[in-house]
């Protein structure tokens, strides 16, 4: 789970790097239905609608050649699923992104 959090934070930092006044919020909460929910919320440019269905695919990236391999979210999703959890994304494509990890109770 450490790797998942590092990847989500790294992606959020990249998203806000070119945004003036960019913010990242990390929330950890209990959820009655699932157990624990971790959210990484950024105020970056968001994820374009045409990319949202592919962001968890291995080797999918919108970055320039040499800037990433497109494995971070695919590996993160696999790790979360191995813990019987779910990794979800919410993004308008213009106003930031929320990545949510929902894990069951112990």
Phi, psi and omega in degrees: 000333176301316179297322179298311181297317178301317181293316180296319178292320178298316178296320179295319177298318177298321183293325183264356184303323182256015181253120178295129181071022181301144181229151173231131178239135175244125180240139173233125184215158171272143178235131182302324184277321187252321184132278181232138176234128176246128178239136171244116186243128178236159180256026180288197184285354180082181181247126180301144183306321183289348180258340188302323181284350185247354190296339179265001178285135177301137177072007174276128178210152174252003181279163177292158177304133179088354181261358180166155183259351181079029180252342188304308182287327177296315178293318179301315179299320179296318179297314180298316179296325178296338176261020181060030180252184181227136174250120183238157177234144173223124182203139178274347183091354180219335189238048175092177184219144171241123173255129185234128175251118178248123182239144180287164177295146182325000000 
